Amino acid sequence: MKSSKGSHTPAPELAPPRPEVAELAPRIWQVIDDAPVVTAVTHKDADGDTLGSALALALTLEPLGKSVSVLSSPPVPGAWWFLPGIERINREAPPGNTPVFIFDASDASRAGTYEPVVTQARVVVNIDHHVSNARFGTINLVLTEAASTGELVYDLLKAWKVAIPPGAASCLYATILSDTGGFRHDNTSAHALRAAAELVQLGADPVAIARGLFKSRPASSLRMQGRILQGLHYEFGDRLVWGSISQAGLRDSGASTDQADSAIDQLNTVRGQELAILFKEAGPRLTKVSIRSRDQVDAAELAAKFGGGGHRRASGIELAMPLKDAEATVLAEVRARMNDLA
């Protein structure tokens, strides 16, 4: 493993990486050490965690003489324009015969367009924090207690004792900030807060990341959210809150499907609410469902009922059915569960 280079500014004192990461770190470093070119793959419908993790690896390894291709199933959501290095994604054709790192993906199919890149690779390093991860890699660094996959990447870089450039630090800070909902979600841990503080010491720009994440939405996002909020449904004494957005609604507001992803956070603010669900029409026979839960419902277990997955408090589903059919199917199960809680 490499040593970080000295500078005129004293290096900040960093907490040690998680023991589970430190144990796997030499084996993962050997994969990199043996390969001049590495491929980093995100999951489809990419979010800040998967993008920030992939970009951070690339920005850290390239000063060490490695070439890193970053691939993300198109379209790459424009909401993450502020991440350092975002312009490099899909810049080159997928290189052949390289080890593949895949981030924040519970199984290989989550790579979308680039699933064959993952399934045909000689070595796959699978780094994730989802309970539903299928351990499909040659090496699996999967720790469900991590608030974000980027947290694990940061622990890995610390275990390798490599210098982390400011751009990589900003990308990793973005993974933690986004996956904790700005440090508001239940997964906000002491480890996540400590990692965020260390990344700022290493050069992450918390102001730029917060502005990009929370204060740079296009007006079309607000118009779309207005449509969703106007049509919300409240059931079981406001303990179930759900809404939907159709393709026509997206067109009328000038928004894209990926812009609807953040709307679930608005539904998740109702006092006393146990479950928030947002249905998004992605096509004539494709509906995406976002689920957020509080105390009594396991969102990951609910999503798994329909072939989805995620975390206990935040999960998602893709259903090959029209919007109204998806609503009826999922809500029948949800209402049965809510009745059991009554």
Summary of the structure (lengths in Angstrom):
residues: 342
radius of gyration: 20.1
end to end distance: 55.3
largest distance: 63.2
contacts: 1193
relative contact order: 0.11
helix: 44%
strand: 17%
